[in-house]
Amino acid sequence: MVQAYILVQTEVGKAAAVASQIGELPGVLSAEDVTGPYDVIVRAEADDVDELGRLVVARVQNVNGITRTLTCPVVKLG
């Protein structure tokens, strides 16, 4: 199992709607509105890196109102 944080920038005023839509996608554990350089932070999981990539590109990035994403896979360092 691979987990990642997906940092999302949205169009002005779209963060709540984007978080709500992303939160309903299969593989998404949570989607929260935040302040700062990103508007939404998503926690997602998939069986492998390829499936994670498909989740981000085919599902998350297709949500209306998103301008940019940054995917940060979770690693175990110790």
Backbone torsions as a table, in degrees:
resi	resn	phi	psi	omega
1	MET	NA	133.4	178.0
2	VAL	-113.4	133.1	175.1
3	GLN	-118.8	154.5	-179.7
4	ALA	-153.4	155.3	166.5
5	TYR	-99.2	135.1	176.9
6	ILE	-115.8	116.0	179.7
7	LEU	-91.2	128.3	-170.5
8	VAL	-123.0	130.6	169.1
9	GLN	-103.0	139.4	-177.8
10	THR	-124.2	168.6	170.2
11	GLU	-65.6	154.3	-179.6
12	VAL	-55.7	130.4	177.0
13	GLY	81.3	4.4	-175.4
14	LYS	-106.1	-1.8	-172.5
15	ALA	-57.5	-47.2	-177.1
16	ALA	-62.7	-44.3	179.9
17	ALA	-66.2	-40.6	179.0
18	VAL	-64.1	-47.0	179.9
19	ALA	-60.3	-41.3	179.7
20	SER	-63.0	-45.4	-179.5
21	GLN	-67.3	-43.9	-179.7
22	ILE	-64.5	-38.5	-178.6
23	GLY	-59.9	-19.4	179.9
24	GLU	-91.6	-5.7	-176.9
25	LEU	-75.2	142.0	174.6
26	PRO	-61.7	136.2	-179.6
27	GLY	95.4	-11.8	179.0
28	VAL	-92.4	122.7	179.6
29	LEU	-85.9	-36.8	177.7
30	SER	-159.8	156.2	175.6
31	ALA	-144.6	115.7	-173.4
32	GLU	-121.1	138.6	170.4
33	ASP	-72.4	137.4	177.3
34	VAL	-137.5	168.4	173.1
35	THR	-107.5	162.0	-178.8
36	GLY	116.4	-157.0	-176.3
37	PRO	-69.6	-18.8	176.2
38	TYR	-115.3	154.8	-175.8
39	ASP	-102.5	-27.8	-178.8
40	VAL	-140.0	138.6	171.7
41	ILE	-118.9	128.2	-176.0
42	VAL	-113.5	138.0	170.9
43	ARG	-109.2	123.9	-175.8
44	ALA	-132.7	159.3	174.9
45	GLU	-141.3	152.6	179.5
46	ALA	-151.0	165.7	-179.3
47	ASP	-67.3	-34.2	179.9
48	ASP	-153.4	176.2	-176.3
49	VAL	-63.3	-37.7	179.3
50	ASP	-63.5	-42.9	178.2
51	GLU	-65.9	-37.6	176.1
52	LEU	-60.9	-44.3	177.9
53	GLY	-60.2	-41.5	178.3
54	ARG	-65.1	-39.3	177.3
55	LEU	-59.2	-46.7	-177.6
56	VAL	-67.9	-50.6	-173.5
57	VAL	-75.4	-43.8	-173.2
58	ALA	-87.3	-24.4	-176.3
59	ARG	-114.2	-60.4	-174.9
60	VAL	-61.1	-51.0	-175.7
61	GLN	-68.5	-11.8	177.2
62	ASN	-87.5	-4.9	178.0
63	VAL	-70.1	130.3	-178.9
64	ASN	-63.3	132.9	176.5
65	GLY	105.6	-7.8	178.9
66	ILE	-84.8	134.8	176.8
67	THR	-107.3	-27.1	-178.4
68	ARG	-162.7	146.9	174.0
69	THR	-129.6	155.1	174.1
70	LEU	-137.0	119.2	-177.3
71	THR	-98.9	128.6	-177.7
72	CYS	-122.0	96.2	179.2
73	PRO	-64.1	143.2	177.6
74	VAL	-82.3	132.7	177.3
75	VAL	-122.4	153.5	176.6
76	LYS	-105.9	112.6	-174.5
77	LEU	-96.6	-5.0	-178.0
78	GLY	-156.9	NA	NA
